[in-house]
Amino acid sequence: MSAPSEPILWQFSLSSINAIIWVVLLLLALVMGFRTRWGKLVAIAAFLTLDLIAFGAFVRLTDSGLGCPDWPGCYGQLLPATAASQINQAIAEQGGTHGPVTHSKAWIEMLHRYLASFIGALILVMFIRALLSRLRPGGMREVSATAPVGWGWPLLLLVVVSLQGLFGKWTVTLKLMPIIVTTHLMGGMLLFALLIWFWMRERERAGEAHAAPVAVRGAVRPLVWLAVAAVVLQIFLGGWISTNYAALACPDFPACNGTFAPDVDWGAGFAFARALGRNPDGSFLSIEGLRAIHWAHRIGALLVTIVVIAAAVAVLRASTELKRSAIAIKLALLVQIVIGICTVLFDQPLPLATAHNFFGAVLLATLLAAAYRLRVDDYSNALRRPS
């Protein structure tokens, strides 16, 4: 069974027996989730999602996205090991191990799917436990020390992770269409951001000092949220580079091919409805289009640096209680900048390119954690209230 010649929208390749085995494994994850303390469960899900984001980058960077060109199995099997004959046939048909299908790439792709499925199972546990806590407030006291947790957040997480599963499938069945793969990345970032916010919420409910709200005045909160928006946009641009394989379109730094005004084709670079490496009309994407993608990310990096530093300084000045948050933001930004520069200068080594995705998520998490703690100082409003 070789890779499908044309992209398809829907596919389910597992046989009944393989599907049953997969469901049984996910049920084991459900059992583990019910035995884990509520706050710890949310933290584990957030940590694993961060790992999944980095592992997803590893899948893209090793060209393993089509290592198993069907979904959710690997040539209809649960394990690449049991699909060895089909993988060998695909390797022969593509003329060797230089193509998209190899045994190692099949394992990389399937490990990514296993981890994603496990995270989905943990989030399903959160939703079920939240529902049970509402139905039986006295029966699940570990969910909250004061009141049953609401089911709204777990339901939102469940919807997002389900959509992530769909985009993960379309990533494969639509043959790595850049906008689908980038949306899949952004969905992972959205899931991680929601889990960080949910985790901060549960820490505050548990009375942890480092999650306690801090009243601030002025433009601190809007500035932090502006930094969050800037980082999200920059992550999208970084994902667009990765999914279009444009990382080396500008091989030098800080200029691009020795100039700060490189020859770029913005229209080609940011045409979203197209196949990998192609223009919307089917012709090959030019180097000028790839250069536009890369240069946009460089410009975005400069703007993000300015905004994030301003936000970190504002947070530090707003309250001494937020000193750790401000330091965390600055450190995450510094590491991300250094890794990004080194990724270009050292010809995109795999560990650095993967770490660049990882610390992009970490930077987003530090900003969200700070944003969660910021509260509007209502002192001036209190002065206006009649006694």
C-alpha positions, 0 to 999 in steps of 0.5 A: 500500500503506497501513499495516495496519489491525490489528497483526500478529505476523509480516511480511517485506515484502522481495521476493527481489531486495531481500532479496539486495541487503540481504544483499550489503550486510551481507556488505560489513560482514562483510568490513570487520569481518574486516579490523578489529583485534579491540579496535577492532572491539568499540569500534566496535560499542559506539560505534555502538550508543550512536549507535543508542540516540540515533537510536532516540530521534530516531525516536520523538520525530519520530513516524517509527516507522511511516514504513515500516509494514512490515518489514524493507523500506519498502512492500516496497522496500529504499529509500524512494526506490523506494517513492515512489508507495506513500508518496504514496498513504499520505500521500493516504489519511491526509489529508496529511503530518501523519500517521505516513507521510511521505517524511522519516519513511520515511527516518528509520525506514529509516536506523535499520534500516540502522544496526541491521543493520550493528551486527548484522553486526559482532557476527556477525563477532565471533562468527565470529572468536571461533570461528575463534580457537578452531579455529585458535589460531595463525591469528588472533593479533590476537584476543588477545596471550595466548590465543584469545578465548572465544566465549561473550561474542560468542554472547551478543551475537549472541543479544541483537542477534537479539532486538533485531531481533525487537523492532524488527520488532514495534515496527512490526508491533504498531503502536508498542505501548508495552511493545514499544517500551520493551522494544526500548529496554531491549534496546538498552541491554542490548546497549550494556552488554554491549559496554561490559563486553566492551570493558573486558575486552578492554582489560584483556587488552591491558594498558591501565592504565585498565582494570586491576582495583583492589582495594577493601574495604567496600560500594563494589562493592555500592553501584556495582551498586546505582547501575547497577540504579537507572539501569537502572530510571530508563532504563525509566521514561524509555522508558515516558514516551517511548513513551507521549508523556507528557513534557509531562504535567507541564509545569513543574519541579520541581512538576507543574502547580504541586503536589508531589502531582499527581492521578495514576492509577498503575494506568492509567499502568503497565498494560503490556498495552495499545495506544498511548494506550489502556487495556487495555479500549480506552478512551483513556488519561487525563491522570492516567495520563500524569501518573503515568508522568511523576511516577514518572520525576521521583521516580526521578530524585531517588532515582537522583541520591542513589544515583549521587552516593553511588557516585561518592563511594565510588569516589573514596574507594576508590582514587586509581586510580579518580579518573577513573571517579568524575569521569566518573560525576559529569559524566555525572550532572550533564549528564543532570540539566541536560538533563532539566530543560531538556527540561521547561522548554523544552517538549521540544525535539528536540535536548535530548530526544534528548540525554537518551537519549544521556547516559542511556546514557553514565551507565550506561556510566561506572558499568559501567566503574567496576564492571568495575574494582572487585575485592574486596580479599582481603587479610583473607582472605590473613591467614587462610590458613596459611603 
